[in-house]
Amino acid sequence: MESFLQNPLISAYVAPLVGFLAFVIVGWFVAGIVRRTIRSNLERTEFDVTLTRFVSNLTYYVILIVALIAGLQKFGVSTASFAAVLGAAGLAVGLAFQGALSNFAAGVMLVVFRPFTVGDVIEAAGARGKVYAVQLFTTEIDTPDNRRITLPNSDVFSSKIENVTYHDTRRVDVAVGTDYPADLGATRQVLVDAAESIDDRLPDEDVVVYLDSLGDSAIHWAVRVWATTDDYWAVREQLTREIKTRLDAADIGIPYPQMDVHVDSVNGAGPASSDAAPSASSTRSA
């Protein structure tokens, strides 16, 4: 065993390699401990969650890189030459990893300009969901059906970002169509009563009911109330239900689009059919 350890090849190559790997593994453990410590301490002080996760991940990779360079220096590799090699390969690495570098730069911009924070519901880069974390290179969001979507930071930063939950309140809009024979004044009053009956709406904000347009088969109305962001979907559902219930009670119909079909004469044989009656019309749902 002693002669094996005294072998020139072992002492020259294997022992430094084992020592280097051990040094890197220790650095990896230390980086993980530091990352968890930073995250737990900052979260305990109610520090911003987005910045907390970004800083803890950045610290983790910095420690790994420092451990790698220190390990090379300790076990016989000149860091000066190592830095020279990195500098010589910098252009090639930059070209090869330009996507990763742009994602990192975009991640820094997202943390600095703060268009959203962890916990916000956003729509960006073709995806919609609640922000889970802004990593060094990616942004992670959770969809309403509990799917995790990972987006490159550059795609998020370069796209239009809609922060759905940025404000504490939101306007609830419900569109409804009524029959043409229905009285406009009576219809407006029914819709106002339906909106004012919603308990969870914000009472300080006025109810708005206005005549939107005259459609092909219906008179289009818009009903608007305000609610807190947390109550948005509940208020929208309550308002829609109240509108339908009160219009039915007032005998005001909600029509659906319909299409009358007319058949022209064939080879002069006369009309195959007259104008179709409404009951015989081909219909399609909205």
C-alpha positions as CSV (number, residue, x, y, z in Angstrom):
1,M,0.0,0.0,0.0
2,E,2.8,2.4,0.9
3,S,4.6,1.6,-2.4
4,F,1.3,2.3,-4.2
5,L,0.9,5.7,-2.6
6,Q,4.5,6.5,-3.4
7,N,4.0,5.8,-7.1
8,P,4.9,8.9,-9.1
9,L,1.8,8.8,-11.2
10,I,-0.4,8.5,-8.1
11,S,1.3,11.4,-6.3
12,A,1.4,13.6,-9.4
13,Y,-2.1,13.2,-10.8
14,V,-4.6,11.0,-8.8
15,A,-4.0,12.6,-5.4
16,P,-4.4,16.2,-6.6
17,L,-7.5,15.1,-8.6
18,V,-9.1,13.5,-5.5
19,G,-8.2,16.5,-3.4
20,F,-9.7,18.9,-6.0
21,L,-13.0,16.9,-6.2
22,A,-13.2,16.8,-2.4
23,F,-12.6,20.6,-2.3
24,V,-15.4,21.2,-4.9
25,I,-17.8,18.9,-3.1
26,V,-17.2,20.8,0.1
27,G,-17.8,24.0,-1.7
28,W,-21.0,22.6,-3.1
29,F,-22.3,21.7,0.4
30,V,-21.3,25.1,1.7
31,A,-23.0,26.9,-1.2
32,G,-26.2,25.0,-0.5
33,I,-26.1,25.8,3.2
34,V,-25.4,29.5,2.5
35,R,-28.3,29.6,0.0
36,R,-30.7,28.1,2.5
37,T,-29.5,30.3,5.3
38,I,-29.9,33.5,3.2
39,R,-33.4,32.5,2.1
40,S,-34.6,31.5,5.5
41,N,-33.2,34.7,7.2
42,L,-34.6,37.1,4.6
43,E,-38.0,35.4,4.5
44,R,-38.1,35.6,8.3
45,T,-37.7,39.3,8.1
46,E,-40.4,39.6,5.4
47,F,-37.9,40.7,2.8
48,D,-39.2,40.8,-0.7
49,V,-39.7,37.2,-1.9
50,T,-38.6,37.8,-5.5
51,L,-35.3,39.5,-4.5
52,T,-34.7,36.9,-1.8
53,R,-34.8,33.9,-4.2
54,F,-32.8,35.7,-6.8
55,V,-30.0,36.8,-4.4
56,S,-29.9,33.3,-2.7
57,N,-29.5,31.6,-6.1
58,L,-26.9,34.1,-7.3
59,T,-24.9,33.5,-4.1
60,Y,-25.0,29.8,-4.6
61,Y,-23.4,29.9,-8.0
62,V,-20.8,32.5,-7.0
63,I,-19.6,30.2,-4.2
64,L,-19.4,27.3,-6.5
65,I,-17.3,29.2,-9.0
66,V,-15.0,30.5,-6.2
67,A,-14.6,27.0,-4.9
68,L,-13.7,25.7,-8.4
69,I,-11.1,28.4,-8.9
70,A,-9.6,28.0,-5.4
71,G,-9.5,24.2,-5.8
72,L,-7.6,24.5,-9.0
73,Q,-5.1,26.9,-7.4
74,K,-4.6,24.8,-4.3
75,F,-3.8,21.6,-6.1
76,G,-1.3,22.9,-8.6
77,V,-3.2,24.6,-11.4
78,S,-2.2,28.2,-12.1
79,T,-5.2,30.4,-11.9
80,A,-3.4,33.0,-13.9
81,S,-3.2,30.5,-16.8
82,F,-6.7,29.4,-16.1
83,A,-7.9,33.0,-16.3
84,A,-6.0,33.4,-19.6
85,V,-7.6,30.4,-21.0
86,L,-11.0,31.7,-20.0
87,G,-10.2,35.1,-21.5
88,A,-9.1,33.5,-24.8
89,A,-12.3,31.4,-24.9
90,G,-14.5,34.2,-23.8
91,L,-15.7,35.2,-27.3
92,A,-16.5,31.6,-28.1
93,V,-18.3,31.0,-24.8
94,G,-20.1,34.3,-25.2
95,L,-21.4,33.3,-28.6
96,A,-22.3,29.8,-27.5
97,F,-24.1,31.0,-24.4
98,Q,-25.5,34.3,-25.7
99,G,-29.0,33.0,-25.0
100,A,-28.1,32.2,-21.4
101,L,-26.4,35.5,-20.9
102,S,-29.4,37.4,-22.3
103,N,-31.6,35.4,-19.9
104,F,-29.4,36.4,-17.0
105,A,-29.4,40.1,-18.0
106,A,-33.2,40.0,-18.4
107,G,-33.5,38.4,-15.0
108,V,-31.5,41.2,-13.5
109,M,-33.7,43.7,-15.3
110,L,-36.9,42.0,-14.0
111,V,-35.6,42.2,-10.4
112,V,-34.5,45.9,-10.8
113,F,-37.6,47.2,-12.6
114,R,-40.1,45.0,-10.8
115,P,-43.0,44.6,-13.2
116,F,-44.2,41.8,-11.0
117,T,-43.2,40.0,-7.8
118,V,-43.6,36.5,-6.5
119,G,-47.3,35.8,-5.9
120,D,-48.6,38.1,-8.7
121,V,-50.8,36.7,-11.4
122,I,-49.3,37.7,-14.8
123,E,-49.7,37.1,-18.5
124,A,-46.4,37.2,-20.4
125,A,-44.7,35.3,-23.2
126,G,-47.9,33.5,-24.1
127,A,-48.4,32.1,-20.6
128,R,-50.7,33.0,-17.7
129,G,-50.3,32.1,-14.0
130,K,-49.0,33.0,-10.6
131,V,-45.3,33.8,-10.3
132,Y,-43.4,31.2,-8.2
133,A,-39.8,32.5,-8.6
134,V,-37.5,34.6,-10.8
135,Q,-34.4,32.5,-11.2
136,L,-31.1,33.5,-12.7
137,F,-32.1,32.4,-16.2
138,T,-35.8,31.6,-16.0
139,T,-39.1,32.7,-14.6
140,E,-41.4,30.0,-13.1
141,I,-45.1,30.4,-12.9
142,D,-48.0,28.1,-11.8
143,T,-51.1,28.0,-13.9
144,P,-54.6,27.9,-12.4
145,D,-54.8,24.1,-13.0
146,N,-51.5,23.7,-11.0
147,R,-49.0,23.3,-13.9
148,R,-45.5,24.7,-13.5
149,I,-44.3,26.7,-16.6
150,T,-40.7,27.7,-16.9
151,L,-40.1,30.7,-19.2
152,P,-36.8,32.2,-20.3
153,N,-36.2,35.5,-18.7
154,S,-35.5,37.2,-22.0
155,D,-38.8,36.1,-23.4
156,V,-40.6,37.5,-20.4
157,F,-38.8,40.8,-20.4
158,S,-39.1,41.4,-24.1
159,S,-42.9,40.6,-24.2
160,K,-45.9,42.5,-23.1
161,I,-46.3,41.8,-19.3
162,E,-49.9,42.0,-17.9
163,N,-49.9,42.0,-14.1
164,V,-53.5,41.0,-13.3
165,T,-53.2,41.3,-9.6
166,Y,-51.1,44.5,-9.4
167,H,-53.9,46.6,-7.9
168,D,-56.0,45.7,-4.9
169,T,-59.3,46.3,-6.8
170,R,-60.6,45.3,-10.2
171,R,-63.6,46.2,-12.3
172,V,-66.0,43.4,-13.1
173,D,-67.6,43.6,-16.6
174,V,-70.5,41.5,-17.7
175,A,-72.0,41.8,-21.2
176,V,-75.6,40.8,-21.8
177,G,-78.0,40.9,-24.8
178,T,-81.8,41.4,-24.5
179,D,-84.7,41.1,-27.0
180,Y,-85.5,44.0,-29.2
181,P,-89.1,44.2,-28.1
182,A,-88.0,44.7,-24.4
183,D,-88.5,48.2,-23.0
184,L,-85.2,49.9,-22.6
185,G,-86.1,51.7,-19.3
186,A,-87.4,48.5,-17.7
187,T,-84.3,46.6,-18.9
188,R,-81.9,49.2,-17.5
189,Q,-83.7,49.1,-14.1
190,V,-83.5,45.3,-13.9
191,L,-79.8,45.4,-14.6
192,V,-79.2,48.1,-12.1
193,D,-81.1,46.2,-9.4
194,A,-79.1,43.1,-10.2
195,A,-75.8,44.9,-9.9
196,E,-76.8,46.6,-6.7
197,S,-77.8,43.4,-5.1
198,I,-74.3,42.0,-5.1
199,D,-73.1,42.0,-1.5
200,D,-69.4,41.5,-2.2
201,R,-69.0,44.5,-4.6
202,L,-67.3,47.7,-3.4
203,P,-70.1,49.9,-2.2
204,D,-68.1,53.1,-2.6
205,E,-67.9,52.6,-6.4
206,D,-71.0,53.4,-8.5
207,V,-72.8,50.7,-10.5
208,V,-72.6,51.4,-14.2
209,V,-75.2,50.1,-16.7
210,Y,-75.1,51.4,-20.3
211,L,-76.5,50.6,-23.7
212,D,-73.5,49.3,-25.6
213,S,-74.7,48.6,-29.2
214,L,-77.6,47.3,-31.3
215,G,-76.6,43.9,-32.6
216,D,-78.1,41.7,-35.4
217,S,-80.4,39.8,-33.0
218,A,-80.1,41.5,-29.6
219,I,-79.6,44.8,-27.8
220,H,-76.2,44.7,-26.1
221,W,-75.8,46.0,-22.6
222,A,-72.7,46.3,-20.3
223,V,-73.0,46.0,-16.5
224,R,-70.0,47.1,-14.4
225,V,-69.2,46.9,-10.7
226,W,-66.0,47.0,-8.7
227,A,-64.6,44.3,-6.4
228,T,-61.4,43.5,-4.6
229,T,-58.9,41.5,-6.6
230,D,-59.4,38.5,-4.4
231,D,-63.2,38.6,-4.8
232,Y,-63.1,39.2,-8.6
233,W,-64.3,35.8,-9.8
234,A,-66.8,35.3,-7.1
235,V,-68.4,38.7,-7.8
236,R,-68.4,38.1,-11.5
237,E,-70.2,34.8,-11.0
238,Q,-72.8,36.3,-8.6
239,L,-73.4,39.2,-11.0
240,T,-74.0,36.9,-14.0
241,R,-76.4,34.7,-12.0
242,E,-78.4,37.7,-10.7
243,I,-78.7,39.2,-14.2
244,K,-80.0,36.0,-15.7
245,T,-82.4,35.4,-12.8
246,R,-83.9,38.9,-12.7
247,L,-84.3,39.1,-16.5
248,D,-86.2,35.9,-16.5
249,A,-88.4,37.1,-13.6
250,A,-89.1,40.3,-15.6
251,D,-89.9,38.2,-18.7
252,I,-87.1,39.9,-20.7
253,G,-85.6,37.4,-23.1
254,I,-81.9,36.8,-23.8
255,P,-81.8,35.9,-27.5
256,Y,-79.1,33.9,-29.3
257,P,-77.8,34.6,-32.8
258,Q,-79.9,33.0,-35.5
259,M,-79.6,32.6,-39.3
260,D,-82.5,32.5,-41.8
261,V,-81.9,30.2,-44.8
262,H,-83.5,31.0,-48.2
263,V,-83.3,28.6,-51.1
264,D,-83.3,30.1,-54.6
265,S,-85.1,28.6,-57.6
266,V,-83.4,25.8,-59.4
267,N,-83.4,25.7,-63.3
268,G,-86.5,27.9,-63.4
269,A,-88.6,25.5,-61.5
270,G,-89.7,28.2,-59.1
271,P,-88.7,28.8,-55.6
272,A,-88.0,25.7,-53.6
273,S,-89.2,27.4,-50.4
274,S,-90.4,30.7,-49.2
275,D,-88.7,32.7,-46.5
276,A,-88.1,30.5,-43.6
277,A,-90.2,31.2,-40.5
278,P,-88.2,31.9,-37.3
279,S,-89.2,28.5,-35.9
280,A,-87.8,26.8,-39.0
281,S,-84.6,28.8,-39.0
282,S,-81.2,27.2,-38.8
283,T,-79.8,28.4,-35.5
284,R,-76.4,28.4,-33.9
285,S,-75.4,29.2,-30.4
286,A,-73.4,32.2,-29.5
